[in-house]
């Protein structure tokens, strides 16, 4: 996985907010903040706190893991693949990784 920057996190917030069809104002209000709050986050006028990110993920109905790992390239099938991969033995995981390298 590539290194995630602060800008990536902010871009993902915008992506998932739009994917949930929420305006900046509506997102702010649902989170219990003033109507301009999310605008200040997305404009980077205020630094994002971890608690705020977790609240945001709840509002847009995505786990923090999916937010971090799937990012703007989110695809519902990716989540299923990650869950299935996570349930494999270490030996099976290595086989899957080798297969993916060949398919790449």
LUMLO-773003 format. One record per atom (N, C-alpha, C): atom name; residue number from 0; x, y, z; residue in three letters. Coordinates in steps of 0.2 Angstrom, whole numbers, plus 5000, padded with zeros to 4 digits. Example, Ala and Ser with C-alpha at 12.3 -4.5 7.8 and 13.67 -1.06 7.14 Angstrom:
<atoms>
atom kolke: N | kedren: 0 | x: 5066 | y: 4972 | z: 5039 | kolza: ALA
atom kolke: CA | kedren: 0 | x: 5062 | y: 4978 | z: 5039 | kolza: ALA
atom kolke: C | kedren: 0 | x: 5066 | y: 4984 | z: 5039 | kolza: ALA
atom kolke: N | kedren: 1 | x: 5064 | y: 4989 | z: 5035 | kolza: SER
atom kolke: CA | kedren: 1 | x: 5068 | y: 4995 | z: 5036 | kolza: SER
atom kolke: C | kedren: 1 | x: 5064 | y: 5000 | z: 5039 | kolza: SER
</atoms>
This chain:
<atoms>
atom kolke: N | kedren: 0 | x: 5004 | y: 4994 | z: 5000 | kolza: UNK
atom kolke: CA | kedren: 0 | x: 5000 | y: 5000 | z: 5000 | kolza: UNK
atom kolke: C | kedren: 0 | x: 5004 | y: 5006 | z: 5000 | kolza: UNK
atom kolke: N | kedren: 1 | x: 5003 | y: 5011 | z: 4996 | kolza: UNK
atom kolke: CA | kedren: 1 | x: 5006 | y: 5017 | z: 4996 | kolza: UNK
atom kolke: C | kedren: 1 | x: 5005 | y: 5021 | z: 5002 | kolza: UNK
atom kolke: N | kedren: 2 | x: 5010 | y: 5026 | z: 5004 | kolza: UNK
atom kolke: CA | kedren: 2 | x: 5009 | y: 5030 | z: 5009 | kolza: UNK
atom kolke: C | kedren: 2 | x: 5003 | y: 5035 | z: 5008 | kolza: UNK
atom kolke: N | kedren: 3 | x: 4999 | y: 5036 | z: 5013 | kolza: UNK
atom kolke: CA | kedren: 3 | x: 4993 | y: 5040 | z: 5013 | kolza: UNK
atom kolke: C | kedren: 3 | x: 4995 | y: 5047 | z: 5016 | kolza: UNK
atom kolke: N | kedren: 4 | x: 4994 | y: 5052 | z: 5012 | kolza: UNK
atom kolke: CA | kedren: 4 | x: 4995 | y: 5059 | z: 5015 | kolza: UNK
atom kolke: C | kedren: 4 | x: 4989 | y: 5062 | z: 5018 | kolza: UNK
atom kolke: N | kedren: 5 | x: 4990 | y: 5067 | z: 5021 | kolza: UNK
atom kolke: CA | kedren: 5 | x: 4984 | y: 5071 | z: 5024 | kolza: UNK
atom kolke: C | kedren: 5 | x: 4979 | y: 5073 | z: 5018 | kolza: UNK
atom kolke: N | kedren: 6 | x: 4982 | y: 5075 | z: 5013 | kolza: UNK
atom kolke: CA | kedren: 6 | x: 4978 | y: 5077 | z: 5007 | kolza: UNK
atom kolke: C | kedren: 6 | x: 4974 | y: 5071 | z: 5004 | kolza: UNK
atom kolke: N | kedren: 7 | x: 4977 | y: 5065 | z: 5004 | kolza: UNK
atom kolke: CA | kedren: 7 | x: 4973 | y: 5059 | z: 5002 | kolza: UNK
atom kolke: C | kedren: 7 | x: 4967 | y: 5058 | z: 5007 | kolza: UNK
atom kolke: N | kedren: 8 | x: 4968 | y: 5059 | z: 5014 | kolza: UNK
atom kolke: CA | kedren: 8 | x: 4963 | y: 5058 | z: 5018 | kolza: UNK
atom kolke: C | kedren: 8 | x: 4957 | y: 5063 | z: 5017 | kolza: UNK
atom kolke: N | kedren: 9 | x: 4959 | y: 5070 | z: 5016 | kolza: UNK
atom kolke: CA | kedren: 9 | x: 4954 | y: 5075 | z: 5015 | kolza: UNK
atom kolke: C | kedren: 9 | x: 4950 | y: 5073 | z: 5008 | kolza: UNK
atom kolke: N | kedren: 10 | x: 4954 | y: 5071 | z: 5003 | kolza: UNK
atom kolke: CA | kedren: 10 | x: 4951 | y: 5070 | z: 4996 | kolza: UNK
atom kolke: C | kedren: 10 | x: 4946 | y: 5064 | z: 4997 | kolza: UNK
atom kolke: N | kedren: 11 | x: 4948 | y: 5059 | z: 5001 | kolza: UNK
atom kolke: CA | kedren: 11 | x: 4943 | y: 5053 | z: 5003 | kolza: UNK
atom kolke: C | kedren: 11 | x: 4937 | y: 5055 | z: 5006 | kolza: UNK
atom kolke: N | kedren: 12 | x: 4938 | y: 5060 | z: 5011 | kolza: UNK
atom kolke: CA | kedren: 12 | x: 4932 | y: 5063 | z: 5014 | kolza: UNK
atom kolke: C | kedren: 12 | x: 4927 | y: 5066 | z: 5009 | kolza: UNK
atom kolke: N | kedren: 13 | x: 4929 | y: 5070 | z: 5004 | kolza: UNK
atom kolke: CA | kedren: 13 | x: 4925 | y: 5072 | z: 4999 | kolza: UNK
atom kolke: C | kedren: 13 | x: 4922 | y: 5067 | z: 4995 | kolza: UNK
atom kolke: N | kedren: 14 | x: 4926 | y: 5062 | z: 4993 | kolza: UNK
atom kolke: CA | kedren: 14 | x: 4924 | y: 5057 | z: 4989 | kolza: UNK
atom kolke: C | kedren: 14 | x: 4918 | y: 5053 | z: 4992 | kolza: UNK
atom kolke: N | kedren: 15 | x: 4919 | y: 5051 | z: 4998 | kolza: UNK
atom kolke: CA | kedren: 15 | x: 4914 | y: 5047 | z: 5002 | kolza: UNK
atom kolke: C | kedren: 15 | x: 4908 | y: 5051 | z: 5004 | kolza: UNK
atom kolke: N | kedren: 16 | x: 4909 | y: 5057 | z: 5005 | kolza: UNK
atom kolke: CA | kedren: 16 | x: 4903 | y: 5062 | z: 5006 | kolza: UNK
atom kolke: C | kedren: 16 | x: 4899 | y: 5062 | z: 5000 | kolza: UNK
atom kolke: N | kedren: 17 | x: 4902 | y: 5063 | z: 4994 | kolza: UNK
atom kolke: CA | kedren: 17 | x: 4898 | y: 5064 | z: 4988 | kolza: UNK
atom kolke: C | kedren: 17 | x: 4895 | y: 5057 | z: 4986 | kolza: UNK
atom kolke: N | kedren: 18 | x: 4899 | y: 5052 | z: 4988 | kolza: UNK
atom kolke: CA | kedren: 18 | x: 4896 | y: 5045 | z: 4986 | kolza: UNK
atom kolke: C | kedren: 18 | x: 4890 | y: 5044 | z: 4990 | kolza: UNK
atom kolke: N | kedren: 19 | x: 4889 | y: 5047 | z: 4996 | kolza: UNK
atom kolke: CA | kedren: 19 | x: 4883 | y: 5046 | z: 5001 | kolza: UNK
atom kolke: C | kedren: 19 | x: 4878 | y: 5051 | z: 4999 | kolza: UNK
atom kolke: N | kedren: 20 | x: 4879 | y: 5055 | z: 4994 | kolza: UNK
atom kolke: CA | kedren: 20 | x: 4875 | y: 5061 | z: 4992 | kolza: UNK
atom kolke: C | kedren: 20 | x: 4873 | y: 5066 | z: 4998 | kolza: UNK
atom kolke: N | kedren: 21 | x: 4879 | y: 5068 | z: 5001 | kolza: UNK
atom kolke: CA | kedren: 21 | x: 4878 | y: 5072 | z: 5007 | kolza: UNK
atom kolke: C | kedren: 21 | x: 4882 | y: 5079 | z: 5005 | kolza: UNK
atom kolke: N | kedren: 22 | x: 4878 | y: 5084 | z: 5006 | kolza: UNK
atom kolke: CA | kedren: 22 | x: 4882 | y: 5091 | z: 5005 | kolza: UNK
atom kolke: C | kedren: 22 | x: 4886 | y: 5092 | z: 5011 | kolza: UNK
atom kolke: N | kedren: 23 | x: 4891 | y: 5097 | z: 5011 | kolza: UNK
atom kolke: CA | kedren: 23 | x: 4895 | y: 5099 | z: 5016 | kolza: UNK
atom kolke: C | kedren: 23 | x: 4891 | y: 5101 | z: 5022 | kolza: UNK
atom kolke: N | kedren: 24 | x: 4886 | y: 5105 | z: 5021 | kolza: UNK
atom kolke: CA | kedren: 24 | x: 4881 | y: 5107 | z: 5026 | kolza: UNK
atom kolke: C | kedren: 24 | x: 4878 | y: 5101 | z: 5030 | kolza: UNK
atom kolke: N | kedren: 25 | x: 4875 | y: 5097 | z: 5026 | kolza: UNK
atom kolke: CA | kedren: 25 | x: 4871 | y: 5091 | z: 5029 | kolza: UNK
atom kolke: C | kedren: 25 | x: 4875 | y: 5087 | z: 5033 | kolza: UNK
atom kolke: N | kedren: 26 | x: 4881 | y: 5086 | z: 5030 | kolza: UNK
atom kolke: CA | kedren: 26 | x: 4886 | y: 5081 | z: 5034 | kolza: UNK
atom kolke: C | kedren: 26 | x: 4888 | y: 5085 | z: 5040 | kolza: UNK
atom kolke: N | kedren: 27 | x: 4889 | y: 5091 | z: 5040 | kolza: UNK
atom kolke: CA | kedren: 27 | x: 4891 | y: 5095 | z: 5047 | kolza: UNK
atom kolke: C | kedren: 27 | x: 4885 | y: 5094 | z: 5052 | kolza: UNK
atom kolke: N | kedren: 28 | x: 4879 | y: 5095 | z: 5049 | kolza: UNK
atom kolke: CA | kedren: 28 | x: 4873 | y: 5095 | z: 5054 | kolza: UNK
atom kolke: C | kedren: 28 | x: 4872 | y: 5088 | z: 5057 | kolza: UNK
atom kolke: N | kedren: 29 | x: 4873 | y: 5083 | z: 5052 | kolza: UNK
atom kolke: CA | kedren: 29 | x: 4872 | y: 5076 | z: 5055 | kolza: UNK
atom kolke: C | kedren: 29 | x: 4877 | y: 5074 | z: 5060 | kolza: UNK
atom kolke: N | kedren: 30 | x: 4883 | y: 5077 | z: 5060 | kolza: UNK
atom kolke: CA | kedren: 30 | x: 4889 | y: 5076 | z: 5064 | kolza: UNK
atom kolke: C | kedren: 30 | x: 4888 | y: 5080 | z: 5071 | kolza: UNK
atom kolke: N | kedren: 31 | x: 4883 | y: 5085 | z: 5071 | kolza: UNK
atom kolke: CA | kedren: 31 | x: 4882 | y: 5089 | z: 5076 | kolza: UNK
atom kolke: C | kedren: 31 | x: 4886 | y: 5095 | z: 5077 | kolza: UNK
atom kolke: N | kedren: 32 | x: 4889 | y: 5097 | z: 5071 | kolza: UNK
atom kolke: CA | kedren: 32 | x: 4893 | y: 5103 | z: 5071 | kolza: UNK
atom kolke: C | kedren: 32 | x: 4889 | y: 5109 | z: 5067 | kolza: UNK
atom kolke: N | kedren: 33 | x: 4892 | y: 5115 | z: 5067 | kolza: UNK
atom kolke: CA | kedren: 33 | x: 4889 | y: 5120 | z: 5064 | kolza: UNK
atom kolke: C | kedren: 33 | x: 4889 | y: 5119 | z: 5056 | kolza: UNK
atom kolke: N | kedren: 34 | x: 4885 | y: 5122 | z: 5052 | kolza: UNK
atom kolke: CA | kedren: 34 | x: 4884 | y: 5121 | z: 5045 | kolza: UNK
atom kolke: C | kedren: 34 | x: 4891 | y: 5121 | z: 5041 | kolza: UNK
atom kolke: N | kedren: 35 | x: 4895 | y: 5125 | z: 5043 | kolza: UNK
atom kolke: CA | kedren: 35 | x: 4901 | y: 5127 | z: 5040 | kolza: UNK
atom kolke: C | kedren: 35 | x: 4907 | y: 5122 | z: 5041 | kolza: UNK
atom kolke: N | kedren: 36 | x: 4906 | y: 5118 | z: 5046 | kolza: UNK
atom kolke: CA | kedren: 36 | x: 4912 | y: 5114 | z: 5049 | kolza: UNK
atom kolke: C | kedren: 36 | x: 4915 | y: 5109 | z: 5044 | kolza: UNK
atom kolke: N | kedren: 37 | x: 4911 | y: 5105 | z: 5040 | kolza: UNK
atom kolke: CA | kedren: 37 | x: 4915 | y: 5101 | z: 5035 | kolza: UNK
atom kolke: C | kedren: 37 | x: 4918 | y: 5105 | z: 5030 | kolza: UNK
atom kolke: N | kedren: 38 | x: 4916 | y: 5111 | z: 5028 | kolza: UNK
atom kolke: CA | kedren: 38 | x: 4919 | y: 5115 | z: 5023 | kolza: UNK
atom kolke: C | kedren: 38 | x: 4926 | y: 5117 | z: 5026 | kolza: UNK
atom kolke: N | kedren: 39 | x: 4926 | y: 5119 | z: 5032 | kolza: UNK
atom kolke: CA | kedren: 39 | x: 4933 | y: 5120 | z: 5035 | kolza: UNK
atom kolke: C | kedren: 39 | x: 4938 | y: 5114 | z: 5035 | kolza: UNK
atom kolke: N | kedren: 40 | x: 4935 | y: 5108 | z: 5036 | kolza: UNK
atom kolke: CA | kedren: 40 | x: 4939 | y: 5102 | z: 5035 | kolza: UNK
atom kolke: C | kedren: 40 | x: 4942 | y: 5101 | z: 5028 | kolza: UNK
atom kolke: N | kedren: 41 | x: 4937 | y: 5101 | z: 5023 | kolza: UNK
atom kolke: CA | kedren: 41 | x: 4939 | y: 5100 | z: 5017 | kolza: UNK
atom kolke: C | kedren: 41 | x: 4943 | y: 5105 | z: 5013 | kolza: UNK
atom kolke: N | kedren: 42 | x: 4942 | y: 5111 | z: 5016 | kolza: UNK
atom kolke: CA | kedren: 42 | x: 4947 | y: 5117 | z: 5014 | kolza: UNK
atom kolke: C | kedren: 42 | x: 4953 | y: 5117 | z: 5017 | kolza: UNK
atom kolke: N | kedren: 43 | x: 4954 | y: 5113 | z: 5022 | kolza: UNK
atom kolke: CA | kedren: 43 | x: 4960 | y: 5112 | z: 5026 | kolza: UNK
atom kolke: C | kedren: 43 | x: 4961 | y: 5118 | z: 5031 | kolza: UNK
atom kolke: N | kedren: 44 | x: 4956 | y: 5122 | z: 5032 | kolza: UNK
atom kolke: CA | kedren: 44 | x: 4957 | y: 5128 | z: 5037 | kolza: UNK
atom kolke: C | kedren: 44 | x: 4957 | y: 5125 | z: 5044 | kolza: UNK
atom kolke: N | kedren: 45 | x: 4955 | y: 5119 | z: 5045 | kolza: UNK
atom kolke: CA | kedren: 45 | x: 4955 | y: 5116 | z: 5052 | kolza: UNK
atom kolke: C | kedren: 45 | x: 4958 | y: 5109 | z: 5051 | kolza: UNK
atom kolke: N | kedren: 46 | x: 4962 | y: 5108 | z: 5056 | kolza: UNK
atom kolke: CA | kedren: 46 | x: 4965 | y: 5101 | z: 5055 | kolza: UNK
atom kolke: C | kedren: 46 | x: 4960 | y: 5096 | z: 5058 | kolza: UNK
atom kolke: N | kedren: 47 | x: 4960 | y: 5090 | z: 5054 | kolza: UNK
atom kolke: CA | kedren: 47 | x: 4955 | y: 5085 | z: 5055 | kolza: UNK
atom kolke: C | kedren: 47 | x: 4957 | y: 5081 | z: 5061 | kolza: UNK
atom kolke: N | kedren: 48 | x: 4953 | y: 5079 | z: 5066 | kolza: UNK
atom kolke: CA | kedren: 48 | x: 4954 | y: 5075 | z: 5072 | kolza: UNK
atom kolke: C | kedren: 48 | x: 4952 | y: 5068 | z: 5070 | kolza: UNK
atom kolke: N | kedren: 49 | x: 4955 | y: 5063 | z: 5074 | kolza: UNK
atom kolke: CA | kedren: 49 | x: 4954 | y: 5056 | z: 5073 | kolza: UNK
atom kolke: C | kedren: 49 | x: 4946 | y: 5055 | z: 5075 | kolza: UNK
atom kolke: N | kedren: 50 | x: 4944 | y: 5058 | z: 5080 | kolza: UNK
atom kolke: CA | kedren: 50 | x: 4937 | y: 5057 | z: 5082 | kolza: UNK
atom kolke: C | kedren: 50 | x: 4932 | y: 5060 | z: 5077 | kolza: UNK
atom kolke: N | kedren: 51 | x: 4934 | y: 5065 | z: 5074 | kolza: UNK
atom kolke: CA | kedren: 51 | x: 4930 | y: 5068 | z: 5068 | kolza: UNK
atom kolke: C | kedren: 51 | x: 4930 | y: 5063 | z: 5062 | kolza: UNK
atom kolke: N | kedren: 52 | x: 4935 | y: 5060 | z: 5061 | kolza: UNK
atom kolke: CA | kedren: 52 | x: 4936 | y: 5056 | z: 5055 | kolza: UNK
atom kolke: C | kedren: 52 | x: 4931 | y: 5050 | z: 5057 | kolza: UNK
atom kolke: N | kedren: 53 | x: 4932 | y: 5047 | z: 5063 | kolza: UNK
atom kolke: CA | kedren: 53 | x: 4927 | y: 5041 | z: 5065 | kolza: UNK
atom kolke: C | kedren: 53 | x: 4920 | y: 5043 | z: 5064 | kolza: UNK
atom kolke: N | kedren: 54 | x: 4918 | y: 5049 | z: 5067 | kolza: UNK
atom kolke: CA | kedren: 54 | x: 4911 | y: 5051 | z: 5066 | kolza: UNK
atom kolke: C | kedren: 54 | x: 4909 | y: 5052 | z: 5059 | kolza: UNK
atom kolke: N | kedren: 55 | x: 4913 | y: 5054 | z: 5055 | kolza: UNK
atom kolke: CA | kedren: 55 | x: 4912 | y: 5055 | z: 5048 | kolza: UNK
atom kolke: C | kedren: 55 | x: 4911 | y: 5048 | z: 5045 | kolza: UNK
atom kolke: N | kedren: 56 | x: 4915 | y: 5043 | z: 5046 | kolza: UNK
atom kolke: CA | kedren: 56 | x: 4914 | y: 5036 | z: 5043 | kolza: UNK
atom kolke: C | kedren: 56 | x: 4907 | y: 5034 | z: 5045 | kolza: UNK
atom kolke: N | kedren: 57 | x: 4905 | y: 5035 | z: 5052 | kolza: UNK
atom kolke: CA | kedren: 57 | x: 4899 | y: 5032 | z: 5054 | kolza: UNK
atom kolke: C | kedren: 57 | x: 4893 | y: 5036 | z: 5050 | kolza: UNK
atom kolke: N | kedren: 58 | x: 4894 | y: 5042 | z: 5048 | kolza: UNK
atom kolke: CA | kedren: 58 | x: 4889 | y: 5046 | z: 5045 | kolza: UNK
atom kolke: C | kedren: 58 | x: 4888 | y: 5043 | z: 5037 | kolza: UNK
atom kolke: N | kedren: 59 | x: 4894 | y: 5042 | z: 5034 | kolza: UNK
atom kolke: CA | kedren: 59 | x: 4893 | y: 5039 | z: 5027 | kolza: UNK
atom kolke: C | kedren: 59 | x: 4893 | y: 5032 | z: 5027 | kolza: UNK
atom kolke: N | kedren: 60 | x: 4893 | y: 5028 | z: 5033 | kolza: UNK
atom kolke: CA | kedren: 60 | x: 4892 | y: 5021 | z: 5033 | kolza: UNK
atom kolke: C | kedren: 60 | x: 4898 | y: 5017 | z: 5030 | kolza: UNK
atom kolke: N | kedren: 61 | x: 4904 | y: 5019 | z: 5032 | kolza: UNK
atom kolke: CA | kedren: 61 | x: 4910 | y: 5015 | z: 5030 | kolza: UNK
atom kolke: C | kedren: 61 | x: 4914 | y: 5014 | z: 5036 | kolza: UNK
atom kolke: N | kedren: 62 | x: 4917 | y: 5008 | z: 5036 | kolza: UNK
atom kolke: CA | kedren: 62 | x: 4922 | y: 5007 | z: 5041 | kolza: UNK
atom kolke: C | kedren: 62 | x: 4928 | y: 5011 | z: 5040 | kolza: UNK
atom kolke: N | kedren: 63 | x: 4932 | y: 5013 | z: 5046 | kolza: UNK
atom kolke: CA | kedren: 63 | x: 4938 | y: 5016 | z: 5045 | kolza: UNK
atom kolke: C | kedren: 63 | x: 4943 | y: 5012 | z: 5041 | kolza: UNK
atom kolke: N | kedren: 64 | x: 4942 | y: 5006 | z: 5042 | kolza: UNK
atom kolke: CA | kedren: 64 | x: 4947 | y: 5001 | z: 5038 | kolza: UNK
atom kolke: C | kedren: 64 | x: 4946 | y: 5002 | z: 5030 | kolza: UNK
atom kolke: N | kedren: 65 | x: 4939 | y: 5002 | z: 5028 | kolza: UNK
atom kolke: CA | kedren: 65 | x: 4938 | y: 5003 | z: 5021 | kolza: UNK
atom kolke: C | kedren: 65 | x: 4940 | y: 5010 | z: 5019 | kolza: UNK
atom kolke: N | kedren: 66 | x: 4939 | y: 5015 | z: 5023 | kolza: UNK
atom kolke: CA | kedren: 66 | x: 4941 | y: 5022 | z: 5022 | kolza: UNK
atom kolke: C | kedren: 66 | x: 4948 | y: 5022 | z: 5020 | kolza: UNK
atom kolke: N | kedren: 67 | x: 4952 | y: 5019 | z: 5024 | kolza: UNK
atom kolke: CA | kedren: 67 | x: 4959 | y: 5019 | z: 5023 | kolza: UNK
atom kolke: C | kedren: 67 | x: 4962 | y: 5015 | z: 5017 | kolza: UNK
atom kolke: N | kedren: 68 | x: 4959 | y: 5009 | z: 5017 | kolza: UNK
atom kolke: CA | kedren: 68 | x: 4962 | y: 5004 | z: 5012 | kolza: UNK
atom kolke: C | kedren: 68 | x: 4959 | y: 5005 | z: 5006 | kolza: UNK
atom kolke: N | kedren: 69 | x: 4953 | y: 5007 | z: 5005 | kolza: UNK
atom kolke: CA | kedren: 69 | x: 4949 | y: 5007 | z: 4999 | kolza: UNK
atom kolke: C | kedren: 69 | x: 4950 | y: 5014 | z: 4995 | kolza: UNK
atom kolke: N | kedren: 70 | x: 4949 | y: 5019 | z: 5000 | kolza: UNK
atom kolke: CA | kedren: 70 | x: 4950 | y: 5026 | z: 4997 | kolza: UNK
atom kolke: C | kedren: 70 | x: 4946 | y: 5027 | z: 4991 | kolza: UNK
atom kolke: N | kedren: 71 | x: 4948 | y: 5032 | z: 4987 | kolza: UNK
atom kolke: CA | kedren: 71 | x: 4944 | y: 5034 | z: 4982 | kolza: UNK
atom kolke: C | kedren: 71 | x: 4943 | y: 5029 | z: 4976 | kolza: UNK
atom kolke: N | kedren: 72 | x: 4946 | y: 5023 | z: 4976 | kolza: UNK
atom kolke: CA | kedren: 72 | x: 4945 | y: 5018 | z: 4972 | kolza: UNK
atom kolke: C | kedren: 72 | x: 4941 | y: 5013 | z: 4974 | kolza: UNK
atom kolke: N | kedren: 73 | x: 4936 | y: 5015 | z: 4979 | kolza: UNK
atom kolke: CA | kedren: 73 | x: 4932 | y: 5010 | z: 4982 | kolza: UNK
atom kolke: C | kedren: 73 | x: 4927 | y: 5006 | z: 4977 | kolza: UNK
atom kolke: N | kedren: 74 | x: 4927 | y: 5000 | z: 4979 | kolza: UNK
atom kolke: CA | kedren: 74 | x: 4923 | y: 4996 | z: 4975 | kolza: UNK
atom kolke: C | kedren: 74 | x: 4920 | y: 4990 | z: 4980 | kolza: UNK
atom kolke: N | kedren: 75 | x: 4914 | y: 4990 | z: 4980 | kolza: UNK
atom kolke: CA | kedren: 75 | x: 4911 | y: 4985 | z: 4985 | kolza: UNK
atom kolke: C | kedren: 75 | x: 4914 | y: 4978 | z: 4985 | kolza: UNK
atom kolke: N | kedren: 76 | x: 4916 | y: 4976 | z: 4979 | kolza: UNK
atom kolke: CA | kedren: 76 | x: 4919 | y: 4969 | z: 4978 | kolza: UNK
atom kolke: C | kedren: 76 | x: 4926 | y: 4969 | z: 4982 | kolza: UNK
atom kolke: N | kedren: 77 | x: 4929 | y: 4974 | z: 4982 | kolza: UNK
atom kolke: CA | kedren: 77 | x: 4936 | y: 4975 | z: 4985 | kolza: UNK
atom kolke: C | kedren: 77 | x: 4935 | y: 4973 | z: 4993 | kolza: UNK
atom kolke: N | kedren: 78 | x: 4930 | y: 4975 | z: 4996 | kolza: UNK
atom kolke: CA | kedren: 78 | x: 4928 | y: 4973 | z: 5003 | kolza: UNK
atom kolke: C | kedren: 78 | x: 4928 | y: 4966 | z: 5004 | kolza: UNK
atom kolke: N | kedren: 79 | x: 4924 | y: 4963 | z: 4999 | kolza: UNK
atom kolke: CA | kedren: 79 | x: 4923 | y: 4955 | z: 5000 | kolza: UNK
atom kolke: C | kedren: 79 | x: 4929 | y: 4952 | z: 4999 | kolza: UNK
atom kolke: N | kedren: 80 | x: 4933 | y: 4954 | z: 4994 | kolza: UNK
atom kolke: CA | kedren: 80 | x: 4940 | y: 4951 | z: 4993 | kolza: UNK
atom kolke: C | kedren: 80 | x: 4944 | y: 4952 | z: 4999 | kolza: UNK
atom kolke: N | kedren: 81 | x: 4944 | y: 4957 | z: 5002 | kolza: UNK
atom kolke: CA | kedren: 81 | x: 4948 | y: 4958 | z: 5008 | kolza: UNK
atom kolke: C | kedren: 81 | x: 4946 | y: 4954 | z: 5014 | kolza: UNK
atom kolke: N | kedren: 82 | x: 4940 | y: 4953 | z: 5014 | kolza: UNK
atom kolke: CA | kedren: 82 | x: 4937 | y: 4949 | z: 5020 | kolza: UNK
atom kolke: C | kedren: 82 | x: 4939 | y: 4942 | z: 5019 | kolza: UNK
atom kolke: N | kedren: 83 | x: 4938 | y: 4940 | z: 5012 | kolza: UNK
atom kolke: CA | kedren: 83 | x: 4940 | y: 4933 | z: 5011 | kolza: UNK
atom kolke: C | kedren: 83 | x: 4947 | y: 4931 | z: 5012 | kolza: UNK
atom kolke: N | kedren: 84 | x: 4951 | y: 4936 | z: 5009 | kolza: UNK
atom kolke: CA | kedren: 84 | x: 4958 | y: 4936 | z: 5010 | kolza: UNK
atom kolke: C | kedren: 84 | x: 4960 | y: 4935 | z: 5017 | kolza: UNK
atom kolke: N | kedren: 85 | x: 4957 | y: 4939 | z: 5022 | kolza: UNK
atom kolke: CA | kedren: 85 | x: 4959 | y: 4939 | z: 5029 | kolza: UNK
atom kolke: C | kedren: 85 | x: 4957 | y: 4933 | z: 5032 | kolza: UNK
atom kolke: N | kedren: 86 | x: 4953 | y: 4929 | z: 5029 | kolza: UNK
atom kolke: CA | kedren: 86 | x: 4951 | y: 4922 | z: 5032 | kolza: UNK
atom kolke: C | kedren: 86 | x: 4955 | y: 4917 | z: 5030 | kolza: UNK
atom kolke: N | kedren: 87 | x: 4960 | y: 4918 | z: 5026 | kolza: UNK
atom kolke: CA | kedren: 87 | x: 4964 | y: 4913 | z: 5023 | kolza: UNK
atom kolke: C | kedren: 87 | x: 4970 | y: 4911 | z: 5028 | kolza: UNK
atom kolke: N | kedren: 88 | x: 4973 | y: 4905 | z: 5027 | kolza: UNK
atom kolke: CA | kedren: 88 | x: 4979 | y: 4904 | z: 5031 | kolza: UNK
atom kolke: C | kedren: 88 | x: 4985 | y: 4908 | z: 5028 | kolza: UNK
atom kolke: N | kedren: 89 | x: 4990 | y: 4908 | z: 5031 | kolza: UNK
atom kolke: CA | kedren: 89 | x: 4996 | y: 4912 | z: 5029 | kolza: UNK
atom kolke: C | kedren: 89 | x: 4999 | y: 4908 | z: 5022 | kolza: UNK
atom kolke: N | kedren: 90 | x: 4998 | y: 4902 | z: 5022 | kolza: UNK
atom kolke: CA | kedren: 90 | x: 5000 | y: 4898 | z: 5016 | kolza: UNK
atom kolke: C | kedren: 90 | x: 4996 | y: 4900 | z: 5010 | kolza: UNK
atom kolke: N | kedren: 91 | x: 4989 | y: 4900 | z: 5011 | kolza: UNK
atom kolke: CA | kedren: 91 | x: 4985 | y: 4902 | z: 5006 | kolza: UNK
atom kolke: C | kedren: 91 | x: 4985 | y: 4909 | z: 5004 | kolza: UNK
atom kolke: N | kedren: 92 | x: 4987 | y: 4913 | z: 5008 | kolza: UNK
atom kolke: CA | kedren: 92 | x: 4988 | y: 4920 | z: 5007 | kolza: UNK
atom kolke: C | kedren: 92 | x: 4994 | y: 4921 | z: 5002 | kolza: UNK
atom kolke: N | kedren: 93 | x: 4999 | y: 4917 | z: 5003 | kolza: UNK
atom kolke: CA | kedren: 93 | x: 5005 | y: 4918 | z: 4999 | kolza: UNK
atom kolke: C | kedren: 93 | x: 5003 | y: 4915 | z: 4992 | kolza: UNK
atom kolke: N | kedren: 94 | x: 4999 | y: 4910 | z: 4991 | kolza: UNK
atom kolke: CA | kedren: 94 | x: 4997 | y: 4908 | z: 4985 | kolza: UNK
atom kolke: C | kedren: 94 | x: 4993 | y: 4913 | z: 4981 | kolza: UNK
atom kolke: N | kedren: 95 | x: 4989 | y: 4916 | z: 4985 | kolza: UNK
atom kolke: CA | kedren: 95 | x: 4985 | y: 4922 | z: 4982 | kolza: UNK
atom kolke: C | kedren: 95 | x: 4989 | y: 4928 | z: 4979 | kolza: UNK
atom kolke: N | kedren: 96 | x: 4994 | y: 4929 | z: 4983 | kolza: UNK
atom kolke: CA | kedren: 96 | x: 4999 | y: 4935 | z: 4982 | kolza: UNK
atom kolke: C | kedren: 96 | x: 5003 | y: 4933 | z: 4975 | kolza: UNK
atom kolke: N | kedren: 97 | x: 5005 | y: 4927 | z: 4975 | kolza: UNK
atom kolke: CA | kedren: 97 | x: 5009 | y: 4925 | z: 4969 | kolza: UNK
atom kolke: C | kedren: 97 | x: 5005 | y: 4925 | z: 4963 | kolza: UNK
atom kolke: N | kedren: 98 | x: 4998 | y: 4923 | z: 4964 | kolza: UNK
atom kolke: CA | kedren: 98 | x: 4994 | y: 4923 | z: 4958 | kolza: UNK
atom kolke: C | kedren: 98 | x: 4992 | y: 4930 | z: 4956 | kolza: UNK
atom kolke: N | kedren: 99 | x: 4991 | y: 4934 | z: 4960 | kolza: UNK
atom kolke: CA | kedren: 99 | x: 4990 | y: 4941 | z: 4959 | kolza: UNK
atom kolke: C | kedren: 99 | x: 4996 | y: 4944 | z: 4955 | kolza: UNK
atom kolke: N | kedren: 100 | x: 5002 | y: 4943 | z: 4957 | kolza: UNK
atom kolke: CA | kedren: 100 | x: 5008 | y: 4945 | z: 4954 | kolza: UNK
atom kolke: C | kedren: 100 | x: 5008 | y: 4943 | z: 4947 | kolza: UNK
atom kolke: N | kedren: 101 | x: 5006 | y: 4937 | z: 4945 | kolza: UNK
atom kolke: CA | kedren: 101 | x: 5006 | y: 4934 | z: 4939 | kolza: UNK
atom kolke: C | kedren: 101 | x: 5001 | y: 4937 | z: 4934 | kolza: UNK
atom kolke: N | kedren: 102 | x: 4995 | y: 4939 | z: 4937 | kolza: UNK
atom kolke: CA | kedren: 102 | x: 4990 | y: 4942 | z: 4934 | kolza: UNK
atom kolke: C | kedren: 102 | x: 4991 | y: 4949 | z: 4932 | kolza: UNK
atom kolke: N | kedren: 103 | x: 4995 | y: 4952 | z: 4936 | kolza: UNK
atom kolke: CA | kedren: 103 | x: 4997 | y: 4959 | z: 4935 | kolza: UNK
atom kolke: C | kedren: 103 | x: 5000 | y: 4961 | z: 4929 | kolza: UNK
</atoms>
